[in-house]
């Protein structure tokens, strides 16, 4: 139970989390996990509900892999990975209990809030999915959506009025938003939060999205190797255990940061 950098198999590297780092977004967060650096911005814009869900808003994910993050992203190298990450997050957030999408509805069938979640990979140092999921949860926690009123005039036409008060806003409940725990199989053992070197030694990994209560919402196997069914169950149990403690640590940091209010010093992604 000892890795090259001195960690045990179930230990994460030290993570830095900071929210509210981009001024022109509804919510933002930056997460640095070892040498992995992620910036997430959430922008709330008014849109039309989807036909199949007329009384709900929805989330859109876009992932941009900076060419400076790793040489592999030069040219169009990052596009494929960006699409894979976005698709994974669509799956993770497809569970209805994840975010209360009904609270994003303004006017059924006519107006709703669409949350555009933009993920920028600034640096890649292994374990991308976990770092992005932590950053997405932190950014959604930081998101503030303006309150709106639907006014109906005498002719029956509807007009939408946004509140002028910046403090008069809706906050999202992120209690059920899952975090991803990636378990990389190396030999007969599996490790969490693999570095680039460990990822190079691993033939297969299991991506598990876990809620704060330890419920699994999705599973995905990545890598060319195969996984024994017995080891999959073992990895799932580890994922649940590690995921719960990850949520507790993240929530503690977010609450602490919010309690500082306007007095806190911002480091930003240039610090």
C-alpha positions in Angstrom: 0.0 0.0 0.0 2.8 2.4 -0.9 3.1 4.4 -4.2 6.0 6.2 -5.7 5.0 9.6 -4.2 4.4 8.1 -0.8 0.6 7.8 -0.9 -1.5 4.8 -0.1 -3.7 3.2 -2.8 -6.8 5.2 -1.6 -5.2 8.6 -1.1 -5.8 11.7 -3.2 -3.1 14.2 -3.9 -3.5 17.6 -2.2 -6.2 19.6 -4.1 -6.8 23.3 -4.2 -10.3 24.5 -4.8 -11.3 28.1 -5.4 -14.7 29.4 -6.6 -15.9 32.7 -8.1 -12.7 33.2 -10.2 -14.3 34.4 -13.5 -16.2 37.6 -13.2 -18.5 37.3 -16.2 -20.0 33.9 -15.4 -23.0 32.9 -13.2 -20.6 30.6 -11.2 -17.0 29.4 -11.6 -14.4 27.3 -10.0 -10.8 26.4 -10.4 -9.4 23.1 -9.1 -5.7 22.1 -9.0 -5.1 18.4 -8.2 -1.4 17.7 -8.3 -0.4 18.9 -11.8 -3.9 18.8 -13.1 -5.4 22.3 -13.5 -9.1 22.7 -14.4 -11.2 25.9 -14.8 -15.0 25.6 -15.0 -17.4 28.4 -15.8 -21.2 28.1 -15.6 -23.3 30.6 -17.6 -27.1 30.7 -17.1 -28.9 31.8 -20.3 -32.6 31.9 -21.1 -33.7 29.2 -23.6 -36.6 27.1 -24.6 -37.3 23.8 -22.8 -36.8 20.6 -24.7 -40.0 19.1 -26.2 -39.8 15.9 -24.1 -39.3 17.8 -20.8 -41.4 21.0 -21.2 -41.2 22.0 -17.5 -37.4 21.6 -17.0 -34.3 23.5 -17.7 -31.1 21.6 -18.8 -27.3 21.6 -18.7 -25.0 21.8 -21.7 -21.4 20.7 -21.4 -18.5 22.0 -23.5 -14.9 20.9 -22.9 -11.9 22.8 -24.3 -8.5 21.2 -24.1 -5.9 23.9 -24.1 -2.9 23.1 -26.4 -0.6 24.1 -23.6 -2.0 21.4 -21.3 -0.1 18.6 -22.9 1.7 18.2 -26.3 -1.0 15.6 -27.3 -3.6 18.4 -27.5 -1.8 20.3 -30.3 -3.7 20.6 -33.5 -7.0 18.7 -33.1 -5.7 16.1 -30.6 -7.8 17.5 -27.7 -11.1 17.5 -29.6 -11.7 13.7 -29.2 -10.9 13.8 -25.5 -13.1 16.9 -25.1 -16.0 15.1 -26.7 -15.5 12.0 -24.6 -15.4 14.0 -21.3 -18.5 16.0 -22.3 -20.4 12.7 -23.2 -19.3 11.2 -19.9 -20.7 14.2 -18.0 -24.0 14.1 -19.9 -24.3 10.5 -18.7 -23.4 11.4 -15.1 -25.9 14.2 -15.0 -28.7 12.3 -16.8 -30.0 11.0 -13.4 -33.1 13.1 -12.5 -32.2 13.5 -8.8 -28.8 15.0 -9.7 -29.8 18.7 -10.2 -33.4 20.0 -9.7 -34.0 20.9 -13.3 -37.6 21.8 -12.6 -36.4 24.8 -10.5 -34.7 26.1 -13.8 -38.1 26.3 -15.5 -39.5 29.8 -15.8 -42.5 29.2 -18.0 -43.4 25.6 -19.1 -42.9 25.0 -22.8 -41.7 28.6 -23.3 -38.8 29.7 -21.2 -36.3 28.0 -19.0 -32.7 28.5 -17.8 -30.0 26.7 -19.7 -26.8 26.2 -17.8 -23.8 26.2 -20.1 -20.9 24.4 -18.3 -17.6 25.3 -19.9 -14.6 23.2 -18.8 -11.1 24.3 -19.7 -8.2 22.0 -19.2 -5.2 24.2 -18.4 -2.8 21.4 -17.5 -2.9 17.7 -17.5 -1.2 15.8 -14.7 -3.4 12.6 -14.6 -6.8 11.8 -13.3 -8.7 14.4 -15.4 -12.3 13.1 -14.8 -12.1 13.3 -11.0 -10.7 16.8 -11.0 -13.3 18.0 -13.6 -16.1 16.5 -11.5 -14.9 18.3 -8.4 -14.6 21.6 -10.3 -18.1 21.2 -11.9 -19.7 20.6 -8.5 -17.9 23.6 -7.0 -18.9 25.8 -9.9 -22.6 24.7 -9.7 -22.4 25.4 -5.9 -21.2 28.9 -6.7 -23.8 29.5 -9.4 -26.3 32.3 -8.8 -29.3 32.5 -11.2 -31.2 35.8 -11.3 -34.8 35.6 -10.1 -37.4 36.3 -12.8 -41.1 37.3 -12.8 -43.5 36.5 -15.6 -45.8 39.4 -16.2 -49.0 38.9 -18.2 -50.6 42.0 -19.8 -54.2 42.6 -20.7 -53.8 41.1 -24.1 -52.5 37.9 -22.5 -48.9 38.2 -23.9 -46.2 37.3 -21.4 -43.2 39.4 -20.5 -40.2 38.4 -18.4 -38.7 40.7 -15.9 -35.3 40.0 -14.3 -34.6 41.1 -10.8 -32.2 44.1 -10.5 -30.9 43.0 -7.1 -27.7 40.9 -7.5 -28.5 39.2 -4.1 -32.0 38.2 -5.2 -31.1 35.0 -6.9 -31.7 31.2 -7.0 -29.0 28.9 -5.7 -28.7 25.3 -6.9 -28.9 22.4 -4.4 -25.7 20.4 -5.2 -26.2 17.8 -2.4 -27.0 15.1 -5.0 -24.4 16.1 -7.6 -22.1 13.2 -8.0 -18.3 13.3 -8.1 -16.3 10.9 -10.3 -13.8 8.5 -8.7 -11.4 6.9 -11.2 -9.9 3.6 -10.0 -6.9 2.5 -12.1 -6.0 -1.2 -12.1 -2.2 -1.7 -11.7 -1.3 -5.4 -11.4 -3.6 -6.9 -8.8 -4.2 -3.6 -7.0 -6.3 -0.6 -7.9 -5.4 3.0 -7.0 -7.3 6.3 -6.9 -6.1 9.6 -8.3 -3.5 8.1 -10.6 -0.6 10.4 -11.8 0.4 10.4 -15.5 3.1 7.8 -14.7 0.6 5.5 -13.0 -1.9 5.9 -15.8 0.8 4.8 -18.2 1.2 1.5 -16.1 -2.5 0.9 -15.9 -4.3 -1.2 -18.6 -7.8 -0.5 -17.5 -9.7 2.0 -15.3 -13.2 2.2 -13.9 -14.9 5.6 -13.7 -17.5 5.6 -10.9 -19.8 8.5 -10.2 -20.8 8.6 -6.5 -23.2 10.9 -4.6 -22.4 12.3 -1.2 -24.6 9.5 0.3 -22.4 6.8 -1.4 -24.9 5.9 -4.1 -23.5 4.9 -7.5 -25.1 6.7 -10.4 -23.0 5.5 -13.3 -20.1 3.3 -14.3 -17.7 3.4 -17.2 -14.7 1.3 -18.1 -11.8 3.0 -19.9 -8.6 1.6 -21.3 -7.6 -1.4 -23.5 -7.3 -4.0 -20.8 -10.0 -6.2 -19.2 -11.3 -6.3 -15.7 -12.2 -9.4 -13.7 -15.9 -9.2 -12.4 -14.7 -9.8 -8.9 -12.3 -6.9 -9.0 -15.1 -4.7 -10.4 -17.2 -5.2 -7.3 -14.1 -4.6 -5.1 -13.4 -1.3 -7.1 -17.0 -0.2 -6.7 -16.9 -0.6 -2.9 -13.6 1.3 -2.8 -15.2 4.0 -5.1 -18.2 4.4 -2.8 -16.0 4.7 0.3 -13.5 7.2 -1.3 -16.3 9.1 -3.0 -18.1 9.8 0.3 -15.0 11.2 2.0 -14.3 13.3 -1.2 -17.7 14.9 -1.0 -17.3 15.7 2.7 -13.9 17.3 2.2 -15.2 19.3 -0.8 -18.3 20.6 1.0 -16.3 21.6 4.0 -14.0 23.7 1.8 -16.9 25.3 -0.1 -18.7 26.2 3.1 -15.5 27.6 4.7 -14.9 29.7 1.6 -18.4 31.0 1.5 -18.4 32.0 5.2 -15.5 34.4 4.4 -17.9 36.4 2.2 -16.4 39.4 0.5 -13.4 39.6 2.8 -11.6 36.6 1.2 -8.6 37.1 -0.9 -8.9 35.7 -4.5 -5.9 33.9 -6.0 -7.5 33.2 -9.4 -5.8 31.0 -12.0 -2.9 33.4 -12.4 -1.7 32.9 -8.8 
